[in-house]
Amino acid sequence: MFTSCVLVYIYVLSNRHQEYLLIFKTEAEQEKYKNSQIIDMDKAFVIESIEKYLPDEKIY
């Protein structure tokens, strides 16, 4: 019963105050990628490597 009430409350809150939901989503994404090693990589090199690898190996 308590869980149902909490879920309904979260649903109503997210519909009325969508900015709160965006804050939680942004914080969750920042936490998710906090330990990512891609930040220090050369992104252009990684993209170029992927674009070169996909047509040659046809892994899709």
N, C-alpha and C positions, 0 to 999 in steps of 0.2 A: 504494500500500500504506500509506504513512504517513498519507495523508488518511483512509483507511478506519479506521485505528486511532484517529485523533483523533476522528472522528465517533462511534465506538463508545464511547470514553472519555467524551465529552461526554454521550452518551445515558445511560450508566450513572451518571455523576455527577449528572445532573439528576434521575434517578429516586431515587437514594439521599439526596441533599441538595437538596431542592426550595427551601430558603431561599436557596441560592446563586443559583438560577435567578431567583428573585424579585428579588434584589438587582440582577442584571444587567438584568432587564427594567425595573425602576424607573429605573435610571441611564440606560438607553437612551431611555425616555420623557422624562425630564427634559432630556436633550440634544436630543431631537427638537423640543421646544417652547421651547427656550431663547431663540430669536430671534423668538418669536411676538409680534405686535403686539396680539393680542386681550386680553392681560393688562390693558392700560391702558384698554380700552373698557368702556363701560357694558353689562354682560352682559344686564341686563333689557331694555334698549333693543334690543339685537341680537335677542334671542329674540322680543320683541314684533313687530319688523319682519319677521322670518321667518314668524311665525305669520300675520301680516296678508298677506304676499306670496303664500304658497302657495295659499290658497283663491282669491284673485283671479286670479292668473295661470295657475293649474293647470299648473305646470311638472313635476309628478310624473307 
